């Protein structure tokens, strides 16, 4: 039995950085907005001003804020100024904690990663690969009625990650793994919006395209699925 994964205990600084990161990445604050002062955040959170000051310095290093002496602290254009630390801040939140712009950026990343894997897999797939994907799909179909939302979301994530594994492009699998936590909330929403029967039929259609070695068709099916999801979010 796997040991239960415990959430790490955050220091005050880490808790503050996560709080402000979430406020920015959720869209509460937009690019160019002036954030509350260190004094105001200290009063709100109960953290000392030294903690707040150090936290803002870390947020600046992450590309999320601009610190302008004698003026204040502003939300940076983090899609342009961000770094791997900014990406880490994004993927450490769940999908339902992110604003629309960030959701689109994450799904663009997924399209790039899995789309490349789909094209590679279609060009080199074996009969064993097809049999493996069919077996995964049948198992998911058989067990779906007894699975909760989180378990279903995990199963769909693992199915799509398998595309990266079977493509033999290991770095793509590593990138896919980094999006795990943020993707689970997307999958929960997807299943709620479209239903489990539709979602499974979509997997079966991917298998048909992979079997036919239709890399462009598989890529477009993924792109259409992402566009449909985003359209539903707007309703």
N, C-alpha and C positions, 0 to 999 in steps of 0.2 A: 504494500500500500504506500502511495506517495505521501510524504509528510505535507501537511497543509502549509501553503505558502503564506508567510506572515508579512503584513505590510511593514516596511521599515518605519521606525520612529523618526520623525523629522525634527531637526533643530528649528529654533525660532526663525533663523534666517532662511532655511529651506522652505519652511511653511509660508513665509512672506513672499519669497520668490515664486512659489507655486501659485499663491493666491493672485498675485498681479499678472503672472503669465496667463492664468485662466481668464482673468478679466479682459486681457488684451485679445487673446486668441478666440474667445467666445464672441467677440464683437461688441462687448460692453463699451470699450474704448476703441476709437478708430484712429487710423494714421493721422498724426498731427494734433490729436487731442492733448490738452494739458492735464496731467494726472494730479490727484490731490498731493499736497505737500508732505514732506517727511513728518512734520508735526501732526497733520491730519491723519495720516496712516498710523502713526504711533498711538494716537487717541482711539482710533477705531479698533486696532488689533491688540493693544496692550503691550506691544513689543517696545523695547527701548529704541531711542532715536539712532543709537549706534548700529543696532541690528538693521533698522530700516535703511540707513545710509549705505551700509555694506551690501544690503540686498539690491538696492538700486544700482550700485556699481556692477554687481553681477548681471543684472538685467540689461545693463548697457553693453557689457561684454558679450552677452548673448544676442545682441542686435535688436532687442525688443523696445528699448527706450533710448531717447537722446537726452542727456543731461546738459542743460544750458545754464551756465553760471549766471546768477542774478536774474534769471528769467523763470526757470522751473524745469520740470521733467515732462517730456512729451513722448507720445507713442511714435516709435520709429516706423519707417516703411520697411518692415522686417522681411518682406518677401525679396527686397533688394539688398538689405544690409545684413541679413541673417547669416548664420553659419550652421555647422553641425550641431552646435548647442541649441540653436533655435529649433532645428528639426527634432532634437531630443525632447524639448519642451512640448512640442506638438504631439509626439507619439506617446508621451507619458500621460496625456489626457485621453479621456474616452471620446468617441466620435460625437456623442450628444453634448459635449462640453465645448464644441468648436463652432465658430461662426461660419457663415456660408462660404466666404472666400477661402477659408482654410480647408473646409470640406472639399471644395472643388480642387484645390491644390493637391490634397492627399489622393483623391481619386484619379487625378491626372498622373500622379506618380504610379499608382497601381496599374493604370492603363499602359504606361511605358514599360513597367517591369513585366507584368503578366502578358501583355501583348507581344513583347519580344520572345517570351518563353513559348507562347502559343505558336508563333511562326516557326521557331526552332523545332518544337515538338512535331508539328505537322510535316516538316521536311524529313524527319528522321525516325518517326514513330515506328514501333514494332507491333506485331500482333499481341505480344505480351503486354505492352503498354495499354492497348485498347482493352484487353481482358481485365487488366488491373483497374482501370477507370470504371468499367462496367460493374465490376464487383463492388467497388466503393459506392457507386450510385445505388445499386440494388440493396446494399446493406443500409444505406441512409434511408431509402424508401421504406424498407421493412421496419426500421426502428423509429421513424419520424413521429408516429402518432403517440409514442410513449416518451418523447423527449421534450424537455422544457426549452424555452426560447434561447437561453444562453448555450445549452448543449447543441441545439440546432445550428446556432450561429457558429460555434466552434467547428462543427462538422463541415459546414460550407466553406469556412476559411481553410480548413485542412485539405478539402478537395481541390480548391483553387491553388493552394500552395503546392500540391502534388504536380500540377502542371509545370511549375518551375523545377521541381526535382526531376521529373521525367525528361525535361528539356536538356538535361545534363549540363546546364549552366548554373553552377553552384552559387556564384555570387548573386544571381537573381533570387535564389532561395533565401540567402542571408538578408537581402533587402526586404523581401516579403515578410520574413520573420520580424523585422523591426516594426512593421505596421500592425502586428497582431492585436495589441490591446485596443488601439484606436479603431481597428476594423470590426471588432466584435459588435460594437454598437451600431455600425452601419448594417451589418448582417441582420441584427435583430430588427431594425427598422425595415429592411428590405423584405423580410419574411412577413412582417405585419402588413406591409403595403401591398404585396403581390400574392401572398399565400404560398404555402409549402408546395402544393401541386404544381404551380407555375414555376417555382424555383427549381424543382427537380426536373421538369421538362426542359428547362434551359440547360441544365447539366447534360441531359441526353442529347440535346442539339449540339453542344460543344463536342461530344464524343463523335457524333456523325461527321462533323466537319474535320476533326482530327483524323478520323479514319479515312476520309476522302483526301487527306493531305491538303486541305484548303486553308492555308495559313491566313490569307487575307480575309476569307469569310469568317474564320474564328476570331480574328482581331476585330472585325466590324461588329460581330455579335457582342463582344465584350464592350466595345464603345457604345453601342446602342443601349445595352443594359445599364451602363453608368448614366447615360443621358436620360433614360426613362426614370431612373432613381432620383436624379436631381430635379426633374420635372415634377415628380410626385411631391418632393419636399416643398415645392413652391405653392402647392394647392392648400 
